[in-house]
Amino acid sequence: MINARCPICDRPIAAAALSDLPDFPFCSPRCRLIDLGRWLGEAYQIPPAAEGEAPAGPEPEDTFP
């Protein structure tokens, strides 16, 4: 049994198998298109690093002499 919520409209989704949900993780083709429009309109963005901050990288390993 699959129990989830649509990430666009927050409507509950329930089905016995993923094959019963052709638009998963969305509840409908409408919500799927809304999400696609947000991606194409660049509504989903990662904020740029603040000026003056060092870029995130791997943590330095502890070294022992």
C-alpha positions in Angstrom: 0.0 0.0 0.0 1.4 3.4 -1.0 0.3 6.4 1.1 1.7 9.8 0.1 0.8 13.5 -0.4 1.0 15.4 -3.7 3.9 17.9 -3.4 1.9 20.5 -5.3 -1.6 20.5 -3.8 -1.0 18.4 -0.7 -3.9 16.0 -1.5 -3.5 12.5 -0.1 -2.6 9.7 -2.6 -3.3 6.1 -1.8 -2.9 3.0 -4.0 -1.9 -0.6 -3.9 1.0 -0.3 -6.3 2.9 2.3 -8.2 1.4 1.0 -11.5 -2.0 2.4 -10.2 -0.5 5.9 -10.0 0.6 7.0 -13.5 1.4 10.5 -12.3 3.2 9.6 -9.1 4.4 11.5 -7.1 1.7 13.9 -8.2 -2.0 13.3 -7.8 -3.0 14.3 -11.3 -1.7 15.4 -14.7 -2.6 19.0 -13.7 -0.2 18.9 -10.7 2.5 17.3 -12.9 2.2 20.2 -15.4 2.2 22.8 -12.6 5.5 21.4 -11.4 7.0 21.3 -14.9 6.0 24.9 -15.3 7.8 25.8 -12.1 10.9 24.1 -13.3 10.8 25.7 -16.7 10.1 29.1 -15.2 13.1 28.7 -12.9 11.0 28.9 -9.7 13.1 26.2 -8.2 16.6 27.6 -7.6 19.5 27.0 -5.3 20.5 30.3 -3.8 24.0 31.5 -4.7 26.7 31.4 -2.0 27.0 34.7 -0.1 29.8 36.9 -1.2 33.0 36.5 0.8 32.2 32.9 1.8 34.5 30.1 0.8 32.9 27.6 -1.5 31.7 24.5 0.3 34.1 21.6 -0.2 35.1 18.4 1.6 35.9 18.7 5.2 39.7 18.6 6.0 40.7 15.3 7.5 42.4 15.2 10.8 46.1 14.6 10.4 48.3 13.2 13.0 52.1 13.9 13.0 
